[in-house]
Amino acid sequence: MPLDPAALGQALDEKLTLHSTLCRREAGAFQQAVKGGEDVVVACTQEKRLFAEIGEQTEGAISPIRFVNIRETGGWSRDARSAMPKLAALLAAAKLPEPEPVATVTYKSAGRLLVIGPLEAAERFAAVAGDALDVTIFARGGSGAQERRFPVVGGRIQSLTGWLGAFQLEWAQDNPIDLDLCTRCNACVAACPEQAIGLDYQVDLRACKSHRSCVSACEVAGAIDFTRAPAPHSESYDLVLDLRQQPAFLRHAPPQGYFHLPPERADGAAALETVLKLRELVGEFEKPKFFAYKQKLCAHSRNEQVGCSACIDICSAEAISSDKAHQQVKVNSSLCVGCGACTTVCPTGAMTYTYPRPAEQGTKIKTLVSSYERAGGKAPVLLLHSQERGQALVEELGRAARVGAAHGVPANVIPLALWHVASTGIDLWLTAVAQGAAHVAVLATTEEAPQYLDGLRQQMEVGQAILAGLGYAGSHFSLLQGRDAMDLDRELALLAKRGGAVPAQRGRFSATPEKRGTLTLAVEHLAEQAPLQPEAIALPAGAPFGNILVDTQKCTLCLSCVGACPASALQDNPQQPQLRLVESNCVQCGLCAKTCPEQAITLQPRLLLTPERKQPRVLNEAKPYGCIRCGKPFGTLKAVELMLGKLAGHAMFQGEALERLKMCSDCRVIDIHSSSAESRITDL
């Protein structure tokens, strides 16, 4: 990899010195740098641990140390000679300030481990973890060792809920043999004439003929009681190891502290790795609180009607649930795994990702793209990947390219590691395109839940529809799926040629903390620079922009839709009976359509680009109906006529009672008290 420190320094506005053996013979230069007080960026991650130790041991070291991998991501590639702009971009991003700290979620584990499964297998795992953990076994068949070293319970599991440090097991003891009292003398097995008792010490009640010979044989231990009712039991645990074929949690992302090892994986490397992880999970642990929720922006529910449920539907950890009574969703931060998919599909920005925050992520993207172009690069492609499996694939590809077994990461493809690839959406993607990115690719590996991929594809479909409608040629978004480095190599070879057109003038704006604000800035800049100037662009279903169509023949202007709208898109007019729409506010949640009693509302996904999108537009209006007594308007002509038509045949609304329906509330009361036809209590 030929490095030109002068060219790199010019792109980064600083003087650089090339070090080729820094971790071997030039450690002194590193020690001098960390004493200087300015941030130090080490452009290699292989010896990250070594440099961290040297920094700690260097007297007077005060400089923060950051690391960035430019070797596998660009230096080891067949395009290495053209990779200088990308290296400048990676180095510039590495110099950015660290993200602001976020709130944390705390777990406390005392090491109480529940092992569920066949008794023999459960005892085997308990034996290797029992010196560090407090183990209880829930036996599910199988025969155990003669020596009883751990508490054993059994029965029918009714529920297992919770997370690390807070699991709750509820079960019913529906077997006559109490496994905790059983001495495993096998006297009951020998005494049973029907052979209804196996070496798992469970009674097959279908085979049992009620001889009760086993009860007599177990008289001393008293472990068998056929008269015992299936009593409910509940117990708390910190960790769970599930050795059954079917896991207790069927969700894609099980709770932290829960480990599932089916019988085919209960031996070998997987078993050893699981036991080591279990032994480490004792103490107090913290993780970031990955999300921030603003209830006032949420379009989930109004008046117990559910509108948007995108975050609930996509969450693979089942950490989000509906709270219709409070017109919001509830997020269990202990179950949240930080994928950020809920924030990506949220149309309003009520759910925001915080690790890092959108503005911080937008700053990094802007720095990468602008630094790449300032260093002379053309048509930059962003490759968003996870910082675990995705990062490993990128580095594996770089090493394969080093020995000529692969092409490697192309010179114009800039990798960007994320905590999870589902944590970004069209707000940041369109911002990247507006700022000069020719293509944004998301790399999915085997880590992602299927619904995440569906959500990402939907976001890309919406983003591509907007860009195509504005006349930007080419493909701007793609979802890559790579199982190994060779898969990724083939995908990247195609990706390097897949870029689309970008605005002639790059967007200078920065991403905002609010999702809708960032989207508005990106769309307005793209529209201003667009080759085409359409009035509106049709969008696929699920888009966060759109129009509301009202059937004026059905609509009575009851305005229940206005009260249900969470985004203030639908509005009334205090001066006259009107239903108005500010289309730029509409998030297409559907609450208005579900609330409308006349079923008069239909959603129309689209992006309106004329100035009228930000102005109230009348969807329906009607003549006001004036009180027949005082003339004050109190409803619409259509609504009153509809009411009169429906109640005219009712026995309670005849004569004067029907006429009162044509009066305002004040005059109605006056008319009742002044009418000679009305009965009064004083007449009795």
C-alpha positions as CSV (number, residue, x, y, z in Angstrom):
1,M,0.0,0.0,0.0
2,P,1.8,3.1,-1.1
3,L,1.2,6.0,1.4
4,D,1.9,9.6,0.5
5,P,2.0,11.5,3.8
6,A,2.2,14.8,2.0
7,A,-1.0,14.2,0.0
8,L,-2.8,12.8,3.0
9,G,-1.7,15.7,5.2
10,Q,-2.9,18.2,2.6
11,A,-6.3,16.5,2.5
12,L,-6.4,16.5,6.3
13,D,-4.9,20.0,6.8
14,E,-2.1,18.8,8.9
15,K,1.5,17.7,8.6
16,L,1.9,13.9,8.8
17,T,5.0,11.7,9.3
18,L,5.0,8.1,7.9
19,H,5.6,5.3,10.4
20,S,5.9,1.8,8.9
21,T,7.1,-0.2,11.9
22,L,5.4,1.8,14.7
23,C,4.5,-1.3,16.8
24,R,8.0,-2.7,16.5
25,R,10.9,-0.3,16.4
26,E,9.2,3.1,16.4
27,A,7.2,2.9,19.7
28,G,9.1,5.9,20.9
29,A,7.4,8.1,18.3
30,F,4.1,7.0,19.7
31,Q,5.1,7.7,23.2
32,Q,6.2,11.2,22.2
33,A,2.9,11.8,20.4
34,V,0.7,10.8,23.5
35,K,2.6,13.4,25.6
36,G,1.7,16.2,23.2
37,G,-1.8,16.9,24.5
38,E,-3.5,16.5,21.1
39,D,-5.6,13.6,19.9
40,V,-3.6,10.7,18.6
41,V,-4.9,8.5,15.8
42,V,-3.3,5.2,15.2
43,A,-4.0,3.9,11.7
44,C,-3.9,0.2,12.6
45,T,-6.0,-1.9,14.9
46,Q,-3.9,-5.1,15.0
47,E,-1.8,-3.9,17.9
48,K,-4.6,-1.9,19.6
49,R,-4.0,-3.6,22.9
50,L,-0.3,-3.1,22.8
51,F,-0.6,0.7,22.1
52,A,-3.2,1.0,24.9
53,E,-0.8,-0.6,27.3
54,I,2.1,1.6,26.1
55,G,0.0,4.7,26.5
56,E,-0.9,3.7,30.1
57,Q,2.7,3.1,31.0
58,T,4.1,6.3,29.4
59,E,4.7,8.9,32.0
60,G,3.1,12.2,31.2
61,A,0.8,10.7,28.5
62,I,-2.3,12.9,28.3
63,S,-3.5,12.6,24.7
64,P,-6.7,10.6,23.9
65,I,-5.9,7.6,21.6
66,R,-8.1,6.5,18.7
67,F,-7.7,3.7,16.3
68,V,-8.8,3.2,12.7
69,N,-8.2,0.3,10.3
70,I,-6.9,1.5,6.9
71,R,-5.1,-1.7,6.0
72,E,-7.9,-4.2,5.4
73,T,-10.4,-1.6,4.4
74,G,-8.3,0.0,1.6
75,G,-4.6,-0.7,1.7
76,W,-4.9,-4.4,1.1
77,S,-6.8,-4.3,-2.2
78,R,-6.1,-4.5,-5.9
79,D,-7.3,-0.9,-5.9
80,A,-4.8,0.1,-3.3
81,R,-3.0,2.7,-5.5
82,S,-6.3,4.6,-5.9
83,A,-7.3,4.3,-2.3
84,M,-5.7,7.6,-1.0
85,P,-9.0,9.6,-0.9
86,K,-10.7,6.8,1.0
87,L,-7.8,6.6,3.5
88,A,-8.1,10.4,4.0
89,A,-11.8,10.0,4.7
90,L,-11.3,7.3,7.2
91,L,-8.6,9.3,9.0
92,A,-10.7,12.4,9.1
93,A,-13.6,10.5,10.6
94,A,-11.3,9.0,13.2
95,K,-10.4,12.5,14.4
96,L,-14.0,13.5,15.2
97,P,-14.9,14.0,18.8
98,E,-16.2,11.0,20.7
99,P,-20.0,10.9,20.9
100,E,-21.7,12.3,23.9
101,P,-22.3,9.7,26.7
102,V,-25.7,8.2,26.8
103,A,-27.9,6.9,29.6
104,T,-27.3,3.3,30.7
105,V,-29.3,0.3,31.7
106,T,-28.0,-1.7,34.7
107,Y,-28.2,-5.5,35.2
108,K,-27.4,-7.2,38.5
109,S,-26.6,-10.9,38.6
110,A,-25.8,-13.0,41.7
111,G,-25.1,-16.1,39.6
112,R,-28.3,-18.0,40.2
113,L,-28.4,-20.3,37.2
114,L,-31.4,-22.4,36.1
115,V,-30.6,-25.3,33.8
116,I,-33.6,-26.7,31.9
117,G,-33.3,-30.1,30.2
118,P,-32.7,-33.8,30.4
119,L,-31.3,-34.6,33.9
120,E,-28.1,-36.2,32.8
121,A,-27.2,-33.4,30.4
122,A,-28.2,-30.7,32.9
123,E,-26.0,-32.3,35.6
124,R,-23.1,-32.4,33.2
125,F,-23.3,-28.6,32.6
126,A,-24.0,-27.9,36.3
127,A,-20.8,-29.8,37.2
128,V,-18.6,-27.5,35.2
129,A,-20.4,-24.3,36.2
130,G,-21.3,-25.1,39.8
131,D,-18.1,-23.8,41.4
132,A,-18.8,-20.3,40.1
133,L,-22.6,-20.3,39.9
134,D,-25.5,-21.3,42.2
135,V,-27.2,-24.0,40.0
136,T,-30.7,-25.3,40.1
137,I,-31.9,-28.0,37.6
138,F,-35.3,-28.2,36.1
139,A,-35.4,-31.8,34.9
140,R,-37.1,-32.7,31.7
141,G,-36.6,-36.4,31.5
142,G,-33.4,-38.4,31.4
143,S,-31.6,-40.3,34.2
144,G,-29.2,-38.5,36.5
145,A,-26.1,-39.4,38.5
146,Q,-26.4,-41.3,41.7
147,E,-24.8,-38.4,43.7
148,R,-27.2,-35.5,44.1
149,R,-25.1,-32.3,44.0
150,F,-27.6,-29.8,42.9
151,P,-31.3,-28.9,43.7
152,V,-33.6,-30.6,41.2
153,V,-37.2,-29.5,40.5
154,G,-39.7,-30.7,37.9
155,G,-43.2,-30.4,36.6
156,R,-44.9,-28.4,33.9
157,I,-43.4,-25.1,32.9
158,Q,-46.1,-22.4,32.6
159,S,-44.0,-19.4,31.7
160,L,-40.4,-18.1,31.7
161,T,-40.0,-14.4,31.4
162,G,-37.4,-11.7,32.2
163,W,-33.8,-10.9,31.4
164,L,-30.3,-11.1,33.0
165,G,-30.7,-10.9,36.7
166,A,-34.5,-10.9,36.6
167,F,-35.8,-14.2,35.1
168,Q,-39.0,-15.5,36.6
169,L,-40.0,-19.2,36.2
170,E,-43.5,-20.3,36.9
171,W,-44.3,-24.0,36.9
172,A,-46.8,-26.6,38.3
173,Q,-45.5,-29.6,40.1
174,D,-47.8,-32.1,38.5
175,N,-45.8,-35.3,39.1
176,P,-46.2,-37.4,42.2
177,I,-42.4,-37.7,42.7
178,D,-40.7,-34.8,44.3
179,L,-37.3,-34.8,42.7
180,D,-35.7,-32.7,45.5
181,L,-36.7,-35.3,48.1
182,C,-35.9,-38.3,45.8
183,T,-32.8,-40.2,46.9
184,R,-32.6,-42.1,43.6
185,C,-32.5,-45.5,45.4
186,N,-34.6,-46.9,42.5
187,A,-36.9,-48.8,45.0
188,C,-40.0,-47.3,43.3
189,V,-38.7,-48.3,39.9
190,A,-38.3,-51.9,41.1
191,A,-41.6,-52.0,42.9
192,C,-43.9,-50.6,40.2
193,P,-45.7,-53.6,38.5
194,E,-46.6,-51.5,35.4
195,Q,-43.1,-50.2,34.9
196,A,-44.7,-46.7,34.9
197,I,-41.6,-45.1,36.5
198,G,-38.5,-44.6,34.5
199,L,-35.0,-43.6,35.6
200,D,-36.0,-40.0,35.1
201,Y,-38.2,-40.5,38.2
202,Q,-41.3,-39.4,36.5
203,V,-44.6,-41.4,36.7
204,D,-46.3,-42.2,33.5
205,L,-49.9,-41.7,34.8
206,R,-51.3,-43.3,31.6
207,A,-49.6,-46.6,32.5
208,C,-50.1,-46.3,36.3
209,K,-52.9,-48.6,37.7
210,S,-53.0,-47.1,41.2
211,H,-51.4,-50.1,43.0
212,R,-49.3,-47.5,45.0
213,S,-46.5,-50.1,45.5
214,C,-44.1,-47.2,44.9
215,V,-45.5,-45.2,47.8
216,S,-44.8,-48.1,50.2
217,A,-41.3,-48.5,48.8
218,C,-40.6,-44.8,49.3
219,E,-42.0,-44.5,52.8
220,V,-38.7,-43.5,54.4
221,A,-37.9,-40.7,51.9
222,G,-41.5,-39.7,51.4
223,A,-40.8,-38.4,47.9
224,I,-44.0,-39.9,46.3
225,D,-47.5,-38.4,47.0
226,F,-50.3,-39.1,44.6
227,T,-52.7,-36.9,46.6
228,R,-50.6,-33.8,46.1
229,A,-52.4,-31.2,44.0
230,P,-50.4,-29.7,41.1
231,A,-49.4,-26.7,43.2
232,P,-48.1,-23.6,41.3
233,H,-44.5,-22.5,42.0
234,S,-42.6,-19.4,41.1
235,E,-38.9,-18.8,41.5
236,S,-36.4,-16.1,40.4
237,Y,-33.1,-16.7,38.6
238,D,-30.3,-14.6,37.1
239,L,-29.3,-16.8,34.2
240,V,-31.0,-19.6,32.2
241,L,-29.4,-22.4,30.2
242,D,-32.0,-24.2,28.1
243,L,-31.0,-27.6,26.8
244,R,-34.3,-28.5,25.2
245,Q,-34.9,-28.8,21.5
246,Q,-37.5,-26.0,21.5
247,P,-36.3,-22.8,23.2
248,A,-38.4,-20.9,25.7
249,F,-38.1,-17.7,23.7
250,L,-39.0,-18.0,20.0
251,R,-38.0,-14.4,19.2
252,H,-35.0,-13.7,17.1
253,A,-33.2,-11.8,19.9
254,P,-33.6,-13.7,23.2
255,P,-33.1,-11.8,26.5
256,Q,-29.6,-11.2,27.7
257,G,-28.7,-13.9,30.2
258,Y,-30.6,-16.6,28.4
259,F,-28.7,-19.3,26.4
260,H,-30.2,-22.0,24.3
261,L,-28.2,-25.1,23.4
262,P,-30.3,-27.8,21.6
263,P,-29.1,-31.4,22.0
264,E,-27.1,-31.4,18.7
265,R,-25.0,-28.4,20.0
266,A,-24.7,-29.4,23.6
267,D,-21.2,-30.8,23.1
268,G,-18.0,-29.3,21.7
269,A,-17.0,-25.7,21.1
270,A,-20.5,-24.3,21.4
271,A,-21.0,-25.8,24.8
272,L,-17.6,-24.6,26.1
273,E,-18.2,-21.1,24.8
274,T,-21.6,-21.0,26.5
275,V,-20.3,-22.2,29.8
276,L,-17.5,-19.6,29.7
277,K,-20.0,-16.8,29.0
278,L,-22.3,-18.0,31.9
279,R,-19.4,-18.0,34.4
280,E,-18.6,-14.4,33.4
281,L,-22.1,-13.1,34.0
282,V,-21.9,-12.5,37.8
283,G,-21.8,-9.0,39.1
284,E,-23.2,-5.7,37.9
285,F,-23.3,-4.9,34.2
286,E,-24.2,-1.8,32.1
287,K,-25.3,-1.3,28.6
288,P,-26.3,1.8,26.7
289,K,-29.9,2.9,26.6
290,F,-30.1,2.8,22.8
291,F,-33.3,4.8,22.3
292,A,-35.1,7.9,23.3
293,Y,-38.9,8.1,23.1
294,K,-41.0,11.2,22.7
295,Q,-44.6,10.3,23.4
296,K,-46.1,13.6,22.0
297,L,-44.7,12.7,18.5
298,C,-45.9,9.1,18.6
299,A,-48.5,8.1,16.0
300,H,-49.3,4.8,17.6
301,S,-52.7,5.4,19.3
302,R,-55.4,8.0,19.8
303,N,-58.7,7.3,21.6
304,E,-57.8,3.6,21.9
305,Q,-57.5,3.4,18.1
306,V,-54.2,2.0,16.8
307,G,-52.6,3.7,13.9
308,C,-48.9,3.2,13.4
309,S,-47.4,0.0,14.9
310,A,-44.2,-0.1,12.9
311,C,-41.8,-0.2,15.9
312,I,-43.8,-3.0,17.6
313,D,-43.9,-5.1,14.4
314,I,-40.2,-4.9,13.6
315,C,-38.7,-5.4,17.1
316,S,-37.0,-8.8,17.2
317,A,-36.5,-8.7,20.9
318,E,-40.3,-8.1,21.6
319,A,-39.2,-5.2,23.8
320,I,-41.9,-2.9,22.5
321,S,-45.6,-3.2,23.3
322,S,-48.8,-1.2,22.9
323,D,-50.2,1.0,25.7
324,K,-53.4,2.2,24.1
325,A,-54.8,3.5,27.3
326,H,-52.0,6.1,27.4
327,Q,-51.8,6.6,23.7
328,Q,-48.2,5.4,23.4
329,V,-45.9,2.4,23.2
330,K,-43.9,1.0,26.0
331,V,-40.2,0.0,25.6
332,N,-38.6,-2.4,28.0
333,S,-35.0,-1.1,28.0
334,S,-33.8,-4.3,29.7
335,L,-34.9,-6.4,26.6
336,C,-33.8,-3.9,24.0
337,V,-30.7,-5.1,22.1
338,G,-29.9,-1.8,20.4
339,C,-30.7,-2.8,16.8
340,G,-32.3,0.6,16.2
341,A,-34.8,-0.8,13.7
342,C,-37.7,0.8,15.6
343,T,-36.1,4.2,15.0
344,T,-35.5,3.5,11.3
345,V,-39.2,2.7,10.6
346,C,-40.7,5.3,12.9
347,P,-42.3,7.9,10.6
348,T,-42.5,10.7,13.1
349,G,-39.1,10.5,14.9
350,A,-40.9,9.7,18.2
351,M,-38.3,6.9,18.6
352,T,-34.8,8.1,18.2
353,Y,-31.5,6.2,18.2
354,T,-28.9,7.4,20.7
355,Y,-25.9,5.2,20.1
356,P,-24.7,7.3,18.4
357,R,-27.3,10.1,18.0
358,P,-28.6,10.9,14.5
359,A,-26.7,14.3,14.4
360,E,-23.5,12.6,15.4
361,Q,-23.9,9.8,12.8
362,G,-24.8,12.5,10.2
363,T,-21.6,14.4,11.1
364,K,-19.5,11.2,10.5
365,I,-21.1,10.5,7.2
366,K,-20.7,14.1,6.1
367,T,-17.0,14.0,7.1
368,L,-16.4,10.8,5.2
369,V,-18.0,12.0,2.0
370,S,-16.6,15.5,2.0
371,S,-13.0,14.4,3.0
372,Y,-13.1,11.8,0.3
373,E,-14.0,14.3,-2.4
374,R,-11.6,17.0,-1.1
375,A,-8.8,14.4,-1.5
376,G,-9.7,13.9,-5.1
377,G,-12.1,10.9,-4.9
378,K,-15.0,10.5,-7.3
379,A,-18.4,8.8,-6.7
380,P,-18.0,7.7,-3.1
381,V,-20.0,4.6,-2.0
382,L,-20.8,4.2,1.7
383,L,-20.8,0.6,3.0
384,L,-22.7,0.4,6.3
385,H,-21.9,-2.8,8.2
386,S,-22.2,-4.0,11.8
387,Q,-19.2,-3.6,14.1
388,E,-19.1,-7.4,14.8
389,R,-19.8,-9.9,12.0
390,G,-19.8,-7.2,9.3
391,Q,-16.5,-5.8,10.5
392,A,-15.0,-9.3,10.6
393,L,-16.1,-9.9,7.0
394,V,-14.5,-6.7,5.8
395,E,-11.3,-7.5,7.5
396,E,-11.3,-11.1,6.3
397,L,-11.8,-9.8,2.8
398,G,-8.8,-7.5,3.2
399,R,-6.6,-10.3,4.3
400,A,-7.7,-12.5,1.4
401,A,-6.9,-9.6,-1.0
402,R,-3.4,-9.3,0.5
403,V,-2.5,-12.7,-0.7
404,G,-4.3,-12.3,-4.1
405,A,-7.3,-14.5,-3.3
406,A,-9.8,-11.7,-3.6
407,H,-10.2,-8.2,-5.1
408,G,-10.7,-6.5,-1.8
409,V,-12.7,-3.4,-0.9
410,P,-12.8,-1.1,-4.0
411,A,-11.1,2.3,-3.7
412,N,-14.4,4.2,-3.8
413,V,-16.2,2.1,-1.2
414,I,-15.9,3.6,2.3
415,P,-16.8,1.1,5.1
416,L,-18.7,2.6,8.1
417,A,-19.2,0.4,11.2
418,L,-22.5,0.7,13.0
419,W,-23.7,-1.0,16.2
420,H,-26.4,-2.5,14.1
421,V,-27.1,-2.0,10.4
422,A,-30.9,-1.5,11.0
423,S,-30.2,1.7,13.0
424,T,-30.1,4.1,10.0
425,G,-32.8,4.9,7.4
426,I,-33.8,7.3,4.7
427,D,-33.2,10.4,6.7
428,L,-29.4,9.8,6.9
429,W,-29.3,7.9,3.5
430,L,-30.9,10.8,1.6
431,T,-28.7,13.2,3.5
432,A,-25.6,11.3,2.4
433,V,-26.8,11.4,-1.3
434,A,-27.5,15.1,-0.9
435,Q,-23.9,15.6,0.3
436,G,-22.3,13.6,-2.5
437,A,-22.6,9.9,-1.8
438,A,-23.3,8.1,-5.1
439,H,-24.6,5.0,-3.4
440,V,-25.4,3.7,0.1
441,A,-25.1,0.0,0.7
442,V,-26.1,-1.9,3.8
443,L,-24.3,-5.2,4.5
444,A,-26.4,-7.8,6.1
445,T,-24.8,-11.0,7.4
446,T,-26.4,-13.8,9.5
447,E,-27.0,-11.5,12.5
448,E,-30.1,-9.7,11.3
449,A,-33.7,-10.7,11.9
450,P,-35.8,-11.3,8.7
451,Q,-38.1,-8.3,9.6
452,Y,-35.1,-6.0,9.7
453,L,-34.2,-6.9,6.1
454,D,-37.8,-6.2,5.1
455,G,-37.8,-2.9,6.8
456,L,-34.5,-1.9,5.2
457,R,-35.8,-2.8,1.7
458,Q,-39.0,-0.8,2.3
459,Q,-36.9,2.2,3.3
460,M,-34.7,1.8,0.2
461,E,-37.8,1.5,-2.0
462,V,-39.1,4.8,-0.6
463,G,-35.7,6.6,-0.9
464,Q,-35.2,5.3,-4.5
465,A,-38.7,6.4,-5.5
466,I,-37.9,10.0,-4.3
467,L,-34.6,10.2,-6.2
468,A,-36.0,8.6,-9.4
469,G,-39.0,11.0,-9.3
470,L,-36.6,13.9,-9.0
471,G,-34.6,12.7,-12.0
472,Y,-31.5,11.4,-10.4
473,A,-30.4,8.5,-12.6
474,G,-29.0,5.2,-11.4
475,S,-29.2,3.1,-8.3
476,H,-28.6,4.8,-5.0
477,F,-29.4,2.1,-2.4
478,S,-28.8,-1.6,-2.1
479,L,-29.0,-4.3,0.5
480,L,-26.0,-6.7,0.4
481,Q,-26.1,-10.1,1.9
482,G,-22.8,-11.8,2.6
483,R,-22.2,-15.1,4.4
484,D,-18.4,-15.0,3.9
485,A,-15.6,-12.9,2.5
486,M,-16.0,-14.3,-1.0
487,D,-19.7,-13.4,-1.1
488,L,-18.8,-9.9,0.0
489,D,-16.1,-9.6,-2.7
490,R,-18.5,-10.5,-5.4
491,E,-21.1,-8.0,-4.1
492,L,-18.5,-5.2,-3.8
493,A,-17.2,-5.7,-7.3
494,L,-20.7,-5.0,-8.6
495,L,-21.3,-2.2,-6.1
496,A,-18.4,-0.1,-7.2
497,K,-20.2,0.4,-10.6
498,R,-23.6,0.9,-9.2
499,G,-23.5,4.5,-8.1
500,G,-26.3,7.0,-9.1
501,A,-26.3,10.7,-9.9
502,V,-25.9,13.3,-7.1
503,P,-26.6,17.0,-6.8
504,A,-24.2,19.3,-8.7
505,Q,-24.0,21.4,-5.6
506,R,-23.4,19.4,-2.4
507,G,-25.6,19.9,0.6
508,R,-23.9,21.9,3.3
509,F,-26.5,21.2,6.0
510,S,-26.0,18.8,8.9
511,A,-28.3,16.2,10.2
512,T,-30.5,17.4,13.0
513,P,-31.6,15.6,16.2
514,E,-35.1,15.4,14.7
515,K,-35.8,12.8,12.0
516,R,-38.4,14.8,10.1
517,G,-36.2,17.9,10.2
518,T,-33.3,16.0,8.6
519,L,-35.6,14.5,6.0
520,T,-37.0,17.9,5.2
521,L,-33.5,19.4,4.7
522,A,-32.4,16.5,2.5
523,V,-35.5,16.4,0.3
524,E,-35.5,20.2,-0.1
525,H,-31.9,20.3,-1.2
526,L,-32.3,17.3,-3.6
527,A,-35.4,18.9,-5.1
528,E,-33.7,22.3,-5.5
529,Q,-30.8,20.7,-7.4
530,A,-32.9,18.0,-9.2
531,P,-32.9,17.5,-13.0
532,L,-36.7,17.2,-12.9
533,Q,-39.1,19.5,-11.1
534,P,-42.3,17.4,-10.6
535,E,-45.2,18.7,-8.5
536,A,-45.6,15.4,-6.7
537,I,-43.9,12.0,-6.6
538,A,-46.0,8.8,-6.0
539,L,-44.5,6.7,-3.2
540,P,-45.0,3.1,-2.2
541,A,-47.2,2.1,0.7
542,G,-45.6,2.7,4.1
543,A,-43.9,5.9,3.1
544,P,-43.7,8.6,5.7
545,F,-45.1,11.3,3.4
546,G,-48.5,11.6,1.8
547,N,-51.9,13.1,1.1
548,I,-55.3,12.6,2.7
549,L,-58.2,12.0,0.3
550,V,-61.7,12.8,1.7
551,D,-65.0,11.6,0.2
552,T,-66.9,14.8,0.6
553,Q,-70.2,13.0,0.0
554,K,-69.7,10.9,3.2
555,C,-67.8,13.4,5.3
556,T,-70.0,15.4,7.8
557,L,-67.1,17.5,9.1
558,C,-67.4,16.0,12.6
559,L,-63.6,16.7,12.8
560,S,-62.9,13.5,14.9
561,C,-59.9,13.0,12.5
562,V,-58.5,16.3,13.6
563,G,-58.5,15.2,17.3
564,A,-56.9,11.9,16.3
565,C,-54.0,13.3,14.2
566,P,-50.8,13.2,16.2
567,A,-48.8,15.3,13.7
568,S,-51.1,18.3,13.4
569,A,-51.5,17.5,9.7
570,L,-55.3,17.7,9.8
571,Q,-56.7,20.9,11.2
572,D,-60.0,22.7,11.5
573,N,-60.8,26.3,10.9
574,P,-62.2,28.2,13.9
575,Q,-63.9,30.7,11.6
576,Q,-66.0,28.3,9.5
577,P,-66.7,24.6,9.0
578,Q,-63.6,23.3,7.2
579,L,-61.2,20.3,7.3
580,R,-57.7,21.3,6.3
581,L,-54.5,19.5,5.7
582,V,-50.8,20.6,6.0
583,E,-49.4,17.9,3.9
584,S,-45.8,18.3,5.0
585,N,-46.8,17.2,8.5
586,C,-48.6,14.0,7.4
587,V,-46.8,10.8,8.4
588,Q,-49.5,8.4,6.9
589,C,-50.1,6.7,10.2
590,G,-53.7,6.0,9.3
591,L,-55.2,7.1,12.6
592,C,-57.5,9.6,10.8
593,A,-58.9,6.8,8.6
594,K,-59.5,4.5,11.5
595,T,-61.2,7.2,13.6
596,C,-63.5,8.5,10.9
597,P,-67.1,7.3,11.7
598,E,-68.2,7.7,8.0
599,Q,-65.2,5.8,6.5
600,A,-64.6,8.9,4.3
601,I,-60.8,9.0,4.5
602,T,-58.2,7.3,2.3
603,L,-54.4,7.6,2.5
604,Q,-52.4,8.5,-0.6
605,P,-48.6,8.0,-0.2
606,R,-46.8,10.7,-2.2
607,L,-44.2,13.5,-1.8
608,L,-45.7,16.9,-2.7
609,L,-42.9,19.3,-3.8
610,T,-44.8,22.6,-4.4
611,P,-44.8,25.3,-1.7
612,E,-48.4,24.4,-0.9
613,R,-47.2,21.3,1.0
614,K,-46.5,23.5,4.0
615,Q,-49.7,25.5,3.8
616,P,-53.2,24.5,5.1
617,R,-55.2,23.1,2.2
618,V,-59.0,22.7,2.4
619,L,-60.1,19.1,2.0
620,N,-63.8,19.6,2.7
621,E,-66.0,22.5,3.8
622,A,-69.7,22.9,4.4
623,K,-72.3,25.6,5.0
624,P,-72.8,26.3,8.7
625,Y,-76.2,25.5,10.2
626,G,-77.6,28.4,12.2
627,C,-79.8,28.0,15.3
628,I,-83.4,28.5,14.3
629,R,-84.0,30.5,17.5
630,C,-80.9,32.8,17.7
631,G,-79.1,32.2,14.4
632,K,-75.8,31.2,16.0
633,P,-73.9,28.5,13.9
634,F,-73.6,25.3,15.9
635,G,-72.9,22.7,13.3
636,T,-72.8,22.0,9.6
637,L,-75.9,21.8,7.3
638,K,-75.1,18.3,6.3
639,A,-74.5,17.0,9.8
640,V,-77.7,18.5,11.1
641,E,-79.8,17.2,8.2
642,L,-78.3,13.8,8.6
643,M,-79.1,13.8,12.3
644,L,-82.7,15.0,11.6
645,G,-83.1,12.3,9.0
646,K,-82.0,9.5,11.3
647,L,-84.1,10.6,14.4
648,A,-87.2,11.8,12.6
649,G,-88.9,8.4,13.1
650,H,-87.9,8.0,16.7
651,A,-90.7,8.2,19.3
652,M,-88.7,10.6,21.5
653,F,-88.1,13.1,18.8
654,Q,-91.5,14.2,17.6
655,G,-93.0,17.7,17.5
656,E,-91.1,20.3,19.6
657,A,-88.4,17.7,20.5
658,L,-87.4,17.4,16.9
659,E,-87.4,21.1,16.4
660,R,-85.0,21.5,19.4
661,L,-82.4,19.5,17.4
662,K,-82.2,22.6,15.2
663,M,-81.3,24.8,18.1
664,C,-77.9,25.5,19.7
665,S,-77.3,24.1,23.2
666,D,-78.3,27.4,24.9
667,C,-81.5,27.9,23.1
668,R,-82.4,24.2,23.6
669,V,-82.4,24.7,27.4
670,I,-84.4,27.9,27.2
671,D,-87.0,26.3,24.9
672,I,-87.5,23.4,27.3
673,H,-88.0,25.7,30.3
674,S,-90.3,28.1,28.5
675,S,-92.5,25.5,26.7
676,S,-96.1,25.2,28.0
677,A,-96.2,21.6,26.7
678,E,-93.4,20.4,29.1
679,S,-94.3,18.9,32.5
680,R,-92.7,20.6,35.5
681,I,-92.0,19.2,39.0
682,T,-94.0,22.1,40.5
683,D,-97.1,20.8,38.7
684,L,-97.0,17.6,40.7
